[in-house]
Amino acid sequence: MKKLKNLKEAEYPRYEDIFGSDLFGKLQARSQRKYRRDITDNPRVNQKSALAVVQGIMETEKGYEKNLSDLAVTVVKEQFPSLDYLFKNFPFKFDAKIATPGEISTLIKDNIPSSRPQNLLQDLPPDEKDKIARIKNAITQGASVKEVTFEAIEDAVDVMDPELLQNYKDFMTTTFSGMYQSEENVKTLMKFAAQGGAGLTKAGFSMPFISFEKNEKGEPDYDKLKSIEVVARGITFPVLVHEAVKGLFALLQTQGSDENEDEEAVVARMARVGTLENEPRDLQIGQLIYESLREVLAQYDPKEDRLVRILFIKAVFELERKPKEFLSFITNLLDENLTTAQLQWCETTIADLKEEAKRFEAEKSLRGGGSRTTDLDETLTKPTTEATMNTTGKIADYTPAEIKALFDKIMNFDEGEIEEIIKKQGSKYTLYSHSGKKLGTHPSKEAARNQERAIYANKAKNES
């Protein structure tokens, strides 16, 4: 049996060996340019550290971890409303919670190998599938950054602190651009991971857990799926959302795998490729791969339908069934040199997926589950707690009962309860009544919200 020897590099397989040294050098340069743009040349964040940002977020979120944990699942489901289609034949659920670093470290220790198990290196010879497995991991890492958005919960976090939404965005920038786009930082993180993780903050964890029914012998029956659960943990809300999205895309990684390949071989390959040592570089390269996939997709689907996007990523994963084609596609994609045949495959595949998405939406409407006509961002503009709401927007000025009521209402809102709506028109924000009457136009959303709060408070006063 062929063995892997002299693996002095922390990462395996190396991206230099997957893409070639020239293209890998271009990717490093591209990543460094992104780092300069997002960090060095960004006056708002270049003086901030990820640690300082996360500490401020944790302080603001203190006491509301349960509410935010529930809201994280809501955010992911709003971002991916097609989950019921992707997993229509499976019992699927999330287990997402804000947790302590100690709890997260325990999960990582119990479920993710910190180094390549030597017996796996000996028992399974290296092949092209190692390269594919690493690329798929990178795509998942990239998606977990690029698919995170907080706009849907803007008004919820505004109640806690008007600056919290911007802090969430700054955290994503300082972490995933600052730590994982800077070549110096990536090498430092790889070094720490190779030394067993010393010095690394265990900020998050995610993993899909799949269980099967058991046969007469008490062994798993892989033809009878019992449940799928995405377990996600994060020390803050943005980390938790990031991890939940990562766990979701990790499920898509299973697409394209060879059904005839021995299950133990698949596990062994994922264990030696998906290590902590590989994660810093995977996050760097994965963001670039995912950006490139989105750019190609936008050529043939300008509306960027979210279901089409996820189905396209799934189709790319399925190219694994032809390893050489998969590696050629990703390499040419990053080199901005897709062949005519590869572009034709993209165009045809995306056209088919758009039709598939249309059929799903039509069937969904017939079942009475059509999409809401009111944009979520517009419907969450009214303070919805039964208690009288103040106008400062600071968490300290609300009681725990008021905050809980607000979050409960946001997570289970009824459009019929919404009375006022804020719409952005050009650079102005206009407040409308639910019937469509214009109530006022303001230079900022906060000013429009202040008018809305005043109207709400006056109504409450009159009713009392």
C-alpha positions in Angstrom: 0.0 0.0 0.0 1.4 3.4 -1.0 2.0 5.7 1.9 2.2 9.5 2.2 5.8 10.4 3.3 7.6 13.5 4.3 4.6 15.7 4.7 6.4 18.6 6.3 3.9 21.1 5.0 1.1 21.8 7.4 -1.5 21.5 4.6 -2.2 18.6 2.4 -2.8 18.5 -0.5 -1.2 21.8 -1.2 -2.9 24.3 -3.5 0.4 24.7 -5.4 0.0 21.1 -6.4 -3.7 21.4 -7.2 -3.5 24.5 -9.3 0.2 24.9 -10.1 2.5 27.4 -8.6 1.8 30.2 -11.2 -2.0 30.2 -10.6 -1.5 29.8 -6.8 0.7 32.9 -6.8 -2.0 34.8 -8.7 -4.5 33.8 -6.1 -2.3 34.9 -3.3 -1.8 38.3 -5.0 -5.6 38.6 -5.6 -6.2 37.8 -2.0 -3.7 40.4 -0.8 -5.3 43.1 -3.0 -8.6 42.3 -1.4 -7.0 42.6 2.1 -5.6 46.0 1.2 -9.0 47.2 -0.1 -11.0 45.9 2.8 -8.6 46.6 5.6 -5.6 48.8 4.8 -7.5 51.3 2.7 -10.7 51.2 4.7 -10.5 54.0 7.3 -13.4 52.6 9.3 -11.9 49.2 10.1 -8.1 49.6 9.6 -7.7 50.6 13.2 -9.9 47.9 14.6 -8.9 44.4 15.6 -11.2 41.4 15.3 -10.7 40.8 19.0 -11.9 44.3 20.0 -14.9 44.1 17.7 -16.0 40.7 19.0 -15.6 41.7 22.6 -17.8 44.7 22.1 -20.4 42.5 20.4 -20.3 39.9 23.2 -20.9 42.6 25.7 -23.9 43.9 23.9 -25.4 40.5 23.3 -25.0 39.4 27.0 -28.2 38.1 28.4 -29.9 37.7 25.0 -28.0 34.6 23.7 -31.2 32.5 23.6 -33.1 35.0 21.6 -30.2 35.5 19.2 -29.7 31.8 18.8 -33.3 31.4 17.7 -33.0 34.4 15.4 -29.9 32.9 13.7 -31.9 30.0 12.5 -34.6 32.4 11.2 -31.9 34.4 9.4 -30.5 31.3 7.6 -34.0 30.1 6.6 -34.8 33.6 5.2 -31.5 33.6 3.3 -32.3 30.1 2.0 -36.1 29.9 1.6 -35.6 26.9 -0.6 -34.5 24.5 2.1 -37.8 22.7 1.9 -37.0 21.9 -1.7 -33.3 21.0 -1.2 -34.2 18.6 1.6 -37.8 17.8 0.7 -37.3 14.0 1.3 -35.3 14.4 4.5 -36.2 15.3 8.1 -34.0 18.3 8.4 -33.4 20.7 11.3 -30.9 23.2 12.9 -29.4 23.1 16.3 -27.9 26.5 16.6 -26.7 28.1 19.8 -24.4 30.9 21.1 -21.9 29.1 23.2 -18.8 29.7 25.3 -15.3 29.1 23.8 -14.9 26.2 26.2 -18.0 24.5 24.9 -16.9 25.1 21.3 -13.4 23.7 22.0 -14.9 20.5 23.4 -17.0 20.0 20.2 -14.0 20.6 18.0 -11.9 18.2 20.0 -14.6 15.5 19.9 -15.5 15.8 16.2 -12.6 17.4 14.2 -9.2 15.9 14.0 -6.5 18.4 14.9 -3.9 16.6 12.8 -3.8 14.0 10.1 -4.3 10.5 11.7 -1.2 8.4 10.7 -3.2 5.2 10.3 -5.4 6.9 7.7 -2.4 8.2 5.8 -1.0 4.7 5.7 -4.2 2.8 4.8 -5.5 5.1 2.1 -3.1 6.0 -0.8 -3.3 9.6 -2.1 -5.2 10.3 -5.4 -7.0 13.0 -7.3 -9.9 12.7 -4.9 -7.8 14.3 -2.2 -7.5 17.4 -4.3 -11.3 17.4 -5.0 -12.1 17.0 -1.3 -10.0 20.0 -0.4 -11.5 22.2 -3.1 -15.0 21.2 -1.9 -14.1 22.1 1.6 -12.8 25.5 0.3 -16.0 26.2 -1.5 -18.0 25.4 1.7 -15.7 27.8 3.6 -16.1 30.5 1.0 -19.9 30.1 0.9 -20.0 30.4 4.7 -18.5 33.9 4.4 -20.1 35.2 1.2 -23.6 34.0 2.0 -23.9 35.7 5.4 -26.1 38.7 5.5 -27.7 40.6 8.4 -30.1 43.0 6.6 -33.1 40.9 7.4 -32.7 41.5 11.1 -31.6 45.1 11.0 -34.4 46.4 13.0 -34.1 43.7 15.6 -30.5 44.4 16.4 -31.2 48.2 16.2 -33.3 47.7 19.3 -30.3 46.3 21.1 -27.8 48.9 19.8 -28.0 51.1 16.7 -24.3 50.4 16.1 -24.6 46.6 16.4 -25.4 45.9 12.7 -22.4 47.8 11.6 -20.3 46.0 14.2 -21.5 42.7 12.8 -20.4 43.7 9.3 -17.1 45.0 10.7 -16.5 41.7 12.4 -17.0 39.8 9.2 -14.6 42.2 7.4 -11.9 42.2 10.1 -12.1 38.4 10.5 -12.5 37.1 7.0 -10.7 39.8 5.1 -8.2 40.7 7.8 -7.3 37.3 9.1 -7.8 35.1 6.0 -6.9 37.3 3.1 -3.6 38.6 4.5 -0.8 36.1 3.5 1.1 36.8 6.6 -1.9 36.2 8.8 -2.8 33.0 7.0 0.7 31.6 7.5 0.5 32.5 11.2 -2.8 30.8 11.6 -1.6 27.7 9.8 1.5 27.6 12.1 -0.7 27.8 15.2 -3.0 25.0 13.9 -0.1 22.8 13.0 1.1 23.1 16.6 -2.2 21.8 17.9 -4.2 25.0 17.9 -2.1 26.8 20.5 -3.1 30.5 20.5 -6.1 30.0 18.3 -9.5 31.3 19.6 -12.2 28.6 19.2 -14.9 30.9 18.0 -17.2 28.5 16.2 -18.1 25.0 15.2 -20.5 23.4 12.8 -21.1 20.0 11.4 -24.0 18.1 9.8 -25.0 15.0 11.7 -26.8 12.4 9.7 -28.4 9.3 11.3 -29.9 6.2 9.8 -32.3 3.6 10.8 -30.8 0.3 12.0 -31.3 -3.1 10.4 -32.0 -6.4 12.1 -28.3 -6.7 13.1 -28.3 -3.3 14.8 -26.1 -1.8 12.1 -26.9 1.5 10.2 -29.1 1.0 7.1 -27.7 3.6 4.7 -30.8 3.3 2.5 -33.1 4.5 5.4 -32.3 8.0 6.5 -33.5 8.9 10.0 -32.6 12.5 10.4 -30.3 15.4 9.3 -29.3 17.9 11.9 -26.9 20.9 11.3 -25.3 21.6 14.6 -23.8 25.1 14.8 -22.2 27.0 17.7 -20.6 30.5 17.8 -19.4 32.8 20.5 -21.5 35.6 18.9 -24.4 36.0 16.6 -22.4 36.7 13.4 -20.2 33.7 14.1 -23.2 31.5 14.7 -24.8 32.5 11.4 -21.5 31.9 9.6 -21.3 28.4 11.1 -24.9 27.5 10.4 -24.4 28.5 6.7 -21.2 26.4 6.7 -22.9 23.4 8.1 -25.6 23.8 5.4 -23.1 23.8 2.6 -21.2 20.9 4.1 -24.3 18.9 3.4 -24.1 19.8 -0.2 -20.5 18.5 -0.3 -21.9 15.0 -0.3 -23.3 15.5 -3.8 -21.2 13.9 -6.5 -19.4 11.4 -4.3 -19.0 7.9 -5.7 -21.7 5.7 -4.3 -19.6 2.6 -4.9 -16.6 3.9 -2.9 -16.0 2.3 0.5 -17.6 4.4 3.3 -14.4 4.1 5.4 -12.3 5.4 2.5 -14.6 8.5 2.2 -14.3 9.2 6.0 -10.5 8.7 5.9 -10.1 11.1 3.0 -12.2 13.8 4.7 -10.4 13.3 8.0 -7.0 13.9 6.5 -8.0 16.7 4.2 -10.5 18.6 6.5 -8.1 19.4 9.3 -7.6 22.5 11.3 -4.3 23.0 9.6 -6.0 23.4 6.3 -8.8 25.7 7.4 -6.9 29.1 7.2 -5.8 28.5 3.6 -9.2 27.0 2.7 -10.9 30.2 3.9 -8.6 32.3 1.8 -8.9 30.3 -1.4 -12.5 29.4 -0.8 -13.7 33.0 -0.8 -12.0 33.5 -4.2 -13.6 30.3 -5.7 -17.0 31.3 -4.5 -16.7 34.8 -5.8 -15.7 33.4 -9.2 -18.7 31.0 -9.2 -21.0 33.9 -8.4 -19.6 35.9 -11.2 -20.1 33.1 -13.7 -23.6 32.6 -12.4 -24.5 36.3 -12.7 -23.7 36.1 -16.5 -26.6 33.7 -17.0 -28.9 34.5 -14.1 -28.8 38.3 -13.6 -31.6 38.1 -11.0 -29.4 35.9 -8.8 -32.2 33.6 -7.8 -31.1 32.0 -4.5 -32.5 28.6 -5.3 -30.7 28.6 -8.7 -27.5 29.7 -6.9 -27.6 26.8 -4.5 -28.6 24.3 -7.2 -25.7 25.5 -9.3 -23.2 24.9 -6.5 -24.7 21.5 -6.1 -24.2 20.8 -9.8 -20.5 21.9 -9.5 -20.0 19.5 -6.7 -21.5 16.8 -8.8 -18.8 17.3 -11.4 -16.7 15.3 -8.9 -18.0 12.2 -10.6 -15.5 13.1 -13.4 -12.5 14.1 -11.4 -10.4 15.5 -14.3 -13.4 17.6 -15.5 -14.0 19.0 -12.0 -10.3 20.0 -11.4 -10.1 21.5 -14.9 -13.3 23.5 -14.4 -12.2 25.0 -11.0 -8.7 25.7 -12.3 -9.9 27.5 -15.4 -12.5 29.3 -13.4 -9.9 30.8 -11.1 -7.6 31.5 -14.0 -10.5 33.4 -15.8 -10.0 31.1 -18.7 -13.0 28.8 -19.0 -13.1 26.8 -22.2 -16.0 27.2 -24.7 -17.3 23.8 -23.6 -17.2 24.7 -19.9 -19.0 28.0 -20.6 -21.6 26.1 -22.6 -22.0 23.7 -19.6 -22.6 26.7 -17.3 -25.1 28.2 -19.6 -27.1 25.0 -20.2 -27.0 24.0 -16.6 -28.1 27.3 -15.3 -30.9 27.5 -17.8 -32.2 24.1 -16.7 -31.9 25.1 -13.0 -33.9 28.3 -13.7 -36.7 26.2 -15.1 -36.5 23.8 -12.2 -36.8 26.8 -9.8 -39.8 28.1 -11.6 -41.6 24.8 -11.4 -40.8 24.7 -7.6 -42.2 28.2 -7.1 -45.3 27.3 -9.1 -45.9 24.2 -7.2 -45.3 26.0 -3.9 -47.9 28.7 -4.9 -50.5 26.0 -5.7 -49.9 24.5 -2.3 -50.6 27.9 -0.7 -47.0 28.5 0.3 -46.2 31.3 -2.1 -43.6 34.0 -1.3 -44.6 37.0 0.8 -45.3 40.0 -1.3 -43.9 42.4 1.3 -40.1 42.5 1.6 -38.9 41.3 5.0 -36.7 44.3 5.6 -39.8 46.6 5.1 -42.1 44.5 7.4 -39.7 44.6 10.4 -39.8 48.4 10.8 -42.4 48.6 13.5 -41.7 48.0 17.2 -43.9 45.0 17.8 -43.8 44.4 21.6 -47.1 44.9 23.4 -45.3 47.2 25.9 -44.8 50.9 25.3 -41.5 51.3 23.4 -39.0 54.0 24.2 -37.2 56.0 21.5 -33.6 55.8 22.5 -32.9 52.4 20.8 -30.4 51.4 23.6 -30.6 48.0 25.1 -30.2 49.4 28.6 -33.5 51.3 28.3 -35.6 48.1 27.6 -36.7 45.5 30.1 -35.9 41.8 29.4 -39.6 41.2 28.9 -39.8 43.9 26.3 -36.8 42.5 24.4 -38.1 39.0 24.6 -41.5 40.1 23.3 -39.8 42.0 20.4 -37.7 39.0 19.3 -40.7 36.7 19.6 -42.8 39.0 17.5 -40.0 39.4 14.9 -39.5 35.7 14.6 -43.2 35.0 14.3 -44.5 38.2 12.7 -47.9 38.5 11.1 -48.0 40.8 8.1 -51.5 41.8 9.1 -50.1 43.3 12.3 -47.8 45.7 10.5 -49.2 49.2 10.4 -46.3 51.4 9.2 -43.7 50.7 6.6 -40.4 52.4 5.8 -39.2 52.4 2.2 -36.0 53.7 0.8 -36.5 55.9 -2.3 -33.3 57.2 -3.7 -31.3 58.6 -0.8 -34.5 59.3 1.3 -36.6 57.2 3.6 -40.3 57.5 3.5 -42.8 56.3 6.1 -46.0 54.9 4.9 -49.1 53.7 6.7 -50.2 50.1 6.0 -52.9 51.5 3.7 -50.2 53.2 1.6 -50.6 56.8 2.9 -47.4 58.7 3.0 -46.6 59.9 6.5 -43.3 61.6 6.1 -39.9 61.6 4.2 -36.6 61.7 6.0 -32.9 61.9 5.3 -32.1 58.7 7.2 -33.9 55.5 8.2 -33.3 56.3 11.9 -35.2 59.6 11.5 -38.1 57.8 9.8 -38.1 55.2 12.6 -38.2 58.0 15.2 -41.4 59.3 13.5 -42.8 55.8 13.5 -42.0 55.4 17.2 -43.7 58.7 18.0 -46.8 57.6 16.1 -46.8 54.3 17.9 -46.3 55.9 21.3 -49.2 58.4 20.6 -51.5 55.5 19.6 -50.6 53.6 22.8 -51.2 56.7 24.9 -54.6 57.4 23.3 -55.6 53.7 23.6 -54.7 53.7 27.3 
